């Protein structure tokens, strides 16, 4: 497996969830325009919950967050983080399969932050995301500029459009390439 398709090990999860990152990539600022109270949001490759916890706050008590990850260790770290809080009732944990998410319920928003470049078959991944998205639902994809070239990112967006997703926004995030797609 090449370095571009490597999953971040649980032992390095601290690097994914720290105050410096919160300062550079404030989850509430990034997600607030897309998340409304009562929504169901899928956080793909949730890791230790850098985005999951703020999503759970934004969806409110009537909403739900599906925290999906390939690694049990990441799901355990997130579980410990929210244990005993009101957010515990809003987060559903889902362990992904090796080659697919494997989640069948419909969702309003899917967040794929800094993870699509780790997926070996991006076309199948995007098709699966589309299949679990509600009508008019959104997919928010963010990729790091230092891993994904502009050409690679545009190729991914074009494929997403070819399967029926519509680009509604390409926002600017620190050291990132991002797109919001609508079903």
C-alpha positions in Angstrom: 0.0 0.0 0.0 1.4 3.4 -0.9 1.6 6.3 1.5 -1.3 8.1 -0.1 -3.7 5.3 0.9 -2.6 4.9 4.5 -5.0 5.2 7.5 -3.8 7.3 10.5 -3.1 4.8 13.3 -4.9 5.2 16.6 -1.6 5.9 18.4 -1.4 9.2 16.5 -5.0 10.2 17.1 -3.9 13.1 19.3 -2.5 14.8 16.2 -6.0 14.8 14.8 -7.7 16.5 17.8 -5.8 19.3 19.4 -6.1 23.1 20.1 -3.8 24.1 17.2 -6.0 22.3 14.7 -9.1 23.8 16.3 -7.6 27.2 15.8 -6.7 26.5 12.1 -9.8 24.5 11.3 -12.6 25.6 13.7 -15.3 22.8 13.3 -18.2 25.1 14.3 -17.2 27.8 11.8 -16.7 25.2 9.0 -19.9 23.2 9.6 -22.4 25.8 10.9 -23.6 26.9 7.4 -24.5 23.3 6.5 -25.9 21.7 9.7 -29.3 22.4 11.1 -30.9 21.2 14.3 -32.6 17.8 13.8 -30.4 16.6 10.9 -28.8 13.2 10.6 -25.1 13.6 9.8 -22.6 10.9 8.8 -19.0 11.7 9.9 -17.0 9.3 7.7 -13.6 8.4 9.2 -14.5 10.2 12.4 -11.3 9.4 14.2 -11.3 10.6 17.8 -14.2 12.9 17.1 -12.7 16.3 16.1 -15.8 17.0 14.0 -18.2 14.5 15.6 -18.5 16.4 18.9 -19.3 19.8 17.3 -21.7 18.1 14.8 -23.5 16.5 17.8 -23.8 20.0 19.3 -25.1 21.5 16.1 -27.8 18.9 15.4 -29.2 19.4 18.8 -31.2 16.9 20.9 -33.5 16.0 17.9 -30.5 15.2 15.6 -28.2 12.3 15.2 -24.5 11.8 14.2 -23.3 8.6 12.8 -19.6 8.3 13.8 -18.1 5.9 11.3 -14.5 4.7 11.3 -12.5 1.7 10.2 -10.7 1.4 13.5 -12.3 0.2 16.7 -9.7 2.2 18.6 -10.8 5.5 17.2 -14.5 4.7 18.0 -13.4 3.8 21.6 -11.6 7.1 22.0 -14.6 9.0 20.8 -16.9 7.0 23.1 -14.8 7.8 26.1 -14.7 11.5 25.1 -18.5 11.8 25.2 -19.3 9.3 28.0 -21.6 10.8 30.6 -22.5 13.9 28.5 -25.7 14.8 26.7 -24.0 14.1 23.4 -23.8 10.4 24.2 -27.5 10.0 23.1 -26.9 11.8 19.8 -23.9 9.8 18.5 -24.3 6.3 16.9 -21.1 4.4 16.4 -20.5 2.5 13.2 -17.5 0.4 12.3 -16.8 0.5 8.6 -15.8 -2.5 6.5 -12.4 -2.6 4.9 -13.7 -1.6 1.4 -16.9 0.2 2.2 -18.8 2.2 4.8 -21.6 -0.4 5.0 -24.2 2.0 6.4 -27.6 1.8 4.9 -29.8 4.4 6.6 -30.4 7.7 4.8 -28.6 10.8 6.0 -29.0 14.6 5.4 -25.3 15.4 5.3 -22.1 13.5 4.9 -18.7 14.9 6.1 -15.6 13.4 4.5 -12.8 15.5 5.9 -9.2 14.7 4.9 -10.0 11.1 4.2 -11.0 10.5 0.5 -7.3 10.4 -0.5 -7.0 7.3 1.8 -9.7 5.4 -0.1 -8.3 3.0 -2.8 -11.5 3.1 -5.0 -12.8 6.6 -4.9 -15.5 6.0 -7.5 -17.1 3.2 -5.5 -16.8 5.3 -2.4 -18.6 8.3 -4.0 -21.3 6.0 -5.3 -21.8 4.6 -1.9 -22.1 8.1 -0.4 -24.7 9.1 -2.9 -26.7 5.9 -2.2 -27.1 6.8 1.5 -27.8 10.5 1.0 -31.4 11.8 1.3 -33.0 13.7 -1.5 -31.4 17.2 -1.5 -28.8 16.0 1.0 -25.2 17.3 1.0 -21.8 15.8 0.8 -19.0 18.0 2.2 -15.6 16.8 1.0 -12.4 18.4 2.2 -8.9 17.2 1.2 -5.5 18.5 2.2 -3.6 20.4 -0.5 -0.4 18.6 0.5 -1.8 15.2 -0.4 -4.2 16.0 -3.2 -3.3 18.0 -6.3 -5.8 20.4 -7.9 -6.0 18.1 -10.9 -6.8 15.0 -8.7 -9.4 16.9 -6.7 -11.1 18.3 -9.9 -11.1 14.7 -11.3 -12.9 13.5 -8.2 -15.5 16.4 -8.4 -16.1 15.6 -12.1 -16.8 12.0 -11.3 -19.2 13.0 -8.5 -21.0 15.2 -11.0 -21.1 12.3 -13.6 -23.1 10.2 -11.1 -25.7 12.8 -10.5 -24.3 15.0 -7.7 -24.3 18.7 -8.2 -21.5 21.1 -7.1 -23.1 23.9 -5.1 -20.0 25.4 -3.5 -16.2 25.2 -3.5 -15.2 26.9 -0.2 -11.8 28.1 0.9 -10.4 26.3 4.0 -6.9 26.6 5.4 -4.4 24.4 3.3 -7.4 22.5 1.8 -9.5 21.9 -1.2 -13.2 21.5 -0.5 -16.5 21.0 -2.3 -20.1 20.7 -1.2 -22.1 18.4 -3.4 -25.9 18.1 -3.5 -28.0 15.0 -4.3 
